Amino acid sequence: MHDSATTPLPACASDALIAIVDPVASPRPAILVVDGAQEVRDVLLMMLTNTGYEVEVAVDGNSGWAALSRRHFDLVITDYV
């Protein structure tokens, strides 16, 4: 068990470091989902909320920027598919 809420993983092929946020160890990490497809937003909202994340959705980039200006998000998912 780790003391922090994130567990770093080895760098992936693109050399971008990936971290897994443990929703149990931290107070409901916030995720912003920005996607033009209603179906994608709905599925991600349901899956992430049921996993214990606090999720906000935005329909386009402008709405996403507005959401980012209002509060901090631990992760932003854009144009998932």
C-alpha positions in Angstrom: 0.0 0.0 0.0 1.3 3.5 -0.9 1.1 6.6 1.3 0.0 8.9 -1.6 -3.2 8.8 -3.7 -1.2 8.3 -6.9 0.9 5.4 -8.0 3.4 6.2 -10.8 3.9 3.7 -13.6 6.8 3.3 -15.9 6.9 5.7 -18.9 4.9 4.5 -21.8 6.1 4.4 -25.4 5.6 8.2 -25.8 7.7 8.8 -22.7 4.6 10.4 -21.0 4.4 9.4 -17.4 1.1 7.8 -16.4 -0.3 7.8 -12.9 -3.3 6.0 -11.5 -5.4 8.0 -9.1 -6.9 5.8 -6.4 -10.4 7.2 -5.7 -10.5 5.4 -2.4 -7.3 7.0 -1.1 -8.1 10.6 -2.1 -11.3 12.6 -1.7 -13.2 12.0 -4.9 -10.8 13.1 -7.7 -12.5 15.4 -10.2 -12.5 14.5 -13.9 -13.6 16.8 -16.7 -14.9 15.0 -19.8 -15.0 17.2 -23.0 -16.6 15.5 -26.0 -19.0 16.5 -28.7 -20.7 13.0 -28.7 -23.5 12.8 -26.3 -23.2 9.0 -26.1 -19.5 9.2 -25.1 -20.2 11.8 -22.5 -23.0 9.7 -21.0 -21.0 6.4 -20.9 -17.9 8.1 -19.4 -20.1 10.0 -16.9 -21.8 6.7 -15.8 -18.6 4.6 -15.6 -16.5 7.2 -13.8 -19.2 8.3 -11.4 -19.9 4.6 -10.5 -16.1 4.1 -9.9 -16.1 7.0 -7.3 -14.9 10.0 -9.3 -16.5 13.4 -9.4 -17.3 14.0 -13.0 -18.2 17.1 -15.0 -19.0 17.1 -18.7 -18.6 19.7 -21.4 -19.9 19.5 -25.0 -17.1 21.4 -26.7 -13.8 23.2 -26.2 -15.3 26.5 -25.1 -17.4 24.8 -22.5 -14.3 22.8 -21.4 -12.2 26.0 -21.0 -15.1 27.6 -19.0 -15.2 24.6 -16.7 -11.4 24.7 -16.2 -11.6 28.4 -15.3 -14.1 27.7 -12.6 -12.3 24.9 -10.7 -9.4 22.4 -10.6 -9.7 19.0 -12.2 -7.3 16.1 -11.6 -7.8 14.8 -15.1 -9.3 16.0 -18.4 -10.5 13.6 -21.0 -11.1 15.1 -24.5 -12.5 13.5 -27.6 -12.3 10.0 -26.2 -13.1 8.0 -29.4 
